[in-house]
Amino acid sequence: MFPKLMTATTIALALTAGAAAAQDFKVKSTSVSEGRPLADAQVFRGFGCEGGNQSPQLSWSGAPAGTRSFAITVYDPDAPTGSGWWHWTVLGIPAAVTSLAEGASGRSALPSGSVELTNDYGTKGFGGACPPHGEMHRYVFTIHALSADKLDLPANPSNALAGFMIRTKTLATARMTAVYSR
């Protein structure tokens, strides 16, 4: 009986330590605020929208021990597609990097080794908000601390496949959700 108690206690302590590490992992931005509308700079240019289509400034801290790289995803769960809308996926951000400048997408401002996937607009890099008229949508900005330097993905993977592989290697996530309507 004592070994089972020790095992249960060890598991409980490990889970508590993991939860504490995840609570320490945070994302912040000078471009995006939790629960607030996105600025015109983060709105798509096209599909009837006239924004700047710039990726936001993001910074993160408190990644758990064992983090070997980061991934960033920006997802709209409210898009009328049945599967949401992927606005941005960046993979292979080195573990030593803790921020990206506003407008880094599509430029040499991304860290060496980083890879941007094709968004649901059909272009590589960041694609800003552009919901249907009259609808308020949420935009979930997530930093994933990963246990691998690189994910095992084919060339040009879908965002769904990348999301699956990201989750298999995720140690912790830091999220911020902004909104936008037009």
N, C-alpha and C positions, 0 to 999 in steps of 0.2 A: 504494500500500500504506500509506503514512504517514497519509493521511486516514482510512482505515478503522481504523487503530490509534487515532488520535485520537478517532474516534467511539466505539469500544468503550471506551476509557479514560474518556471523558466520561460515557458511560452508566453504567459501573461506579461512578464517583465519585458520580453523582447518586443511584443506588440505595443506595449506602452512606450518603450523607447522609440520605436518606429513612428508612432503617432506624434510624439513630442518633436522628433526631427522634422516631420512633415509640417507641423504647425510653425516651425521656425523658418520654413522656406516661403519667401514672400516675393511678390512682384509689385513694382510701382512704375509710374510713368509720368512724364511731364506733358504728354499728349493725350492720354486717356485717363478717365477717372471712373472709379466704381460707381455704377448706377446712373452715370451722367451721359448726356448725348455726345456722340462723336463730333469732332470739329470737321469743318469742310475739308481740311487737309486729308482726313481719313475717309472721305467719300469717293466712290468710284467716278471715273470720267468715262462715260459711255452708258448705254442702256437707258438714256434719258436723264442721267445724273451728270452734274457739272462740278465734281469735286477735284481735289488735288491728287487723289490716289497715291498718297504717301504712306508708307508704313510708319507706325508710331514709334516714338522713343520708348524703349522698355529697359528696365534694369531689375535685377533680382539678387537676392541674398539669402543666406542660410541654407544652401543646398546640403543635403545629407552626405555623410562620409561615404565614399565609394562611388561618387558621381564621376563619370568618365566623359560625359558629353551632355549637351542639352538639345532639345527640340522645341520649336515654337509652333503652336497651331492657333489659328483664328477661325472660329466656326460660328455660323448663324443657325441655331436650331429651329428658328421660326420660318425659314424660307419655305415657300409653298411647293416643295419638290418631293416630299415624302421621305427625303433623306438629308434635309438640311443643306447648307452651302458652305464649302471650304473656301475661305478667303486667303489663307496663307498657311503654308507649312514649310518650315526650315528645319533641316536635319544637320547633324554633324557639327554643331557649335561646340568648340573645344571647352573643356571643363574650367579652364582659367578665365574664360570670358564671362562677364557678369552684366553686360549691357549692350544695347544696339542703339545707334543714333536714329533720330527721325529721318525717314527717307532712305534708310540703308538698303532696302530691297532693290534688287536689280542693279546695284552699283558695287564697286569694289570696296564699299564700306562694310560689307559682311565679312566676318572673320574667315581667314584661310581655311579651306576644308568644308565650309558650310555649303549646303545644297538647298536650293529652293525648288519646290515641286510646282507643277502646273496647278493653278487654282481652278475653281469651277467656272470661271469666265473663259478658260481655255488658254491662259497665258501664264508663263512662269513668274513667280514672285507674288507680291502683295496685290490684292484686288479689293478696293474699298467697299464700304457699305452702299447699297443701292436697292432698298426694299421696294416692293410695289407701293404706289401712292396710297396714303391713308393707313398704312400698317406700321406699327412700332415693332422693331426687331431687336433681339439681343445679340451681342457680339462677344463671344467668350474667348478671351486672350489667355492662353495657357502656356506656361513654361514647364517643360517636363525634364526633370533630372534623371538621366539614364545611366544604367550600369554598364553600358557598352560604348566604345568609341564610335562605332559604325553599326548601322542596322543592315541585316541581310535582306536586301530588297533588289528586285530587278531594275533595269533602266526604266525610267519614266513610270514609276508605280502610281496607282490611283491613291487618292488621299485616304480612302477607306482602308486599303492594304497598309499604307504607311501608319495610319492611326492604330491599326491592330498591332503592328510590330513595335510601335512606340510603347504601347501599353504593356507588351511582354517584357520590356526592359525598364519600365518606370519605377524609380525609387520613391519619388515624391512629385507632386505637382503644386504649382502656385498659379492661382487664377484671378482674373479681373474681368467683370462683365460690364460692358458699356451698352448703350442703346442708340437707336437712330430711327427716325421716321421722316417722310417727306410729303 
